[in-house]
Amino acid sequence: MALMESESGLCGDCGHLLSETTQAEAEFAYDASITKCHACLAGARRVAAHQEDGGKTEGLKVSVFRRER
């Protein structure tokens, strides 16, 4: 219950406190970085190939594994 109360004030995307991030003066107070996860990229490529072959994505779960060297 305490976890739910604690998380209820957090942005569902970035995880920061909405009471702080929604203030007008916070508009330029944050920065962001981009990181490419190659494991996630492999999963995204596999889903794209599945869709191109006519596959549906509803309920689709993707398992990513490291290839053996």
ChimeraX attribute file (.defattr): number of C-alpha atoms within 10 A of each C-alpha:
attribute: neighborCount
match mode: 1-to-1
recipient: residues
	/A:1	6
	/A:2	7
	/A:3	7
	/A:4	8
	/A:5	9
	/A:6	10
	/A:7	14
	/A:8	12
	/A:9	14
	/A:10	16
	/A:11	14
	/A:12	11
	/A:13	6
	/A:14	9
	/A:15	10
	/A:16	14
	/A:17	15
	/A:18	14
	/A:19	10
	/A:20	12
	/A:21	17
	/A:22	12
	/A:23	9
	/A:24	9
	/A:25	9
	/A:26	10
	/A:27	9
	/A:28	8
	/A:29	8
	/A:30	7
	/A:31	5
	/A:32	5
	/A:33	4
	/A:34	5
	/A:35	6
	/A:36	7
	/A:37	8
	/A:38	9
	/A:39	13
	/A:40	13
	/A:41	12
	/A:42	16
	/A:43	16
	/A:44	14
	/A:45	12
	/A:46	14
	/A:47	18
	/A:48	14
	/A:49	12
	/A:50	13
	/A:51	12
	/A:52	10
	/A:53	9
	/A:54	9
	/A:55	12
	/A:56	11
	/A:57	11
	/A:58	6
	/A:59	6
	/A:60	9
	/A:61	9
	/A:62	12
	/A:63	9
	/A:64	13
	/A:65	9
	/A:66	7
	/A:67	5
	/A:68	4
	/A:69	3
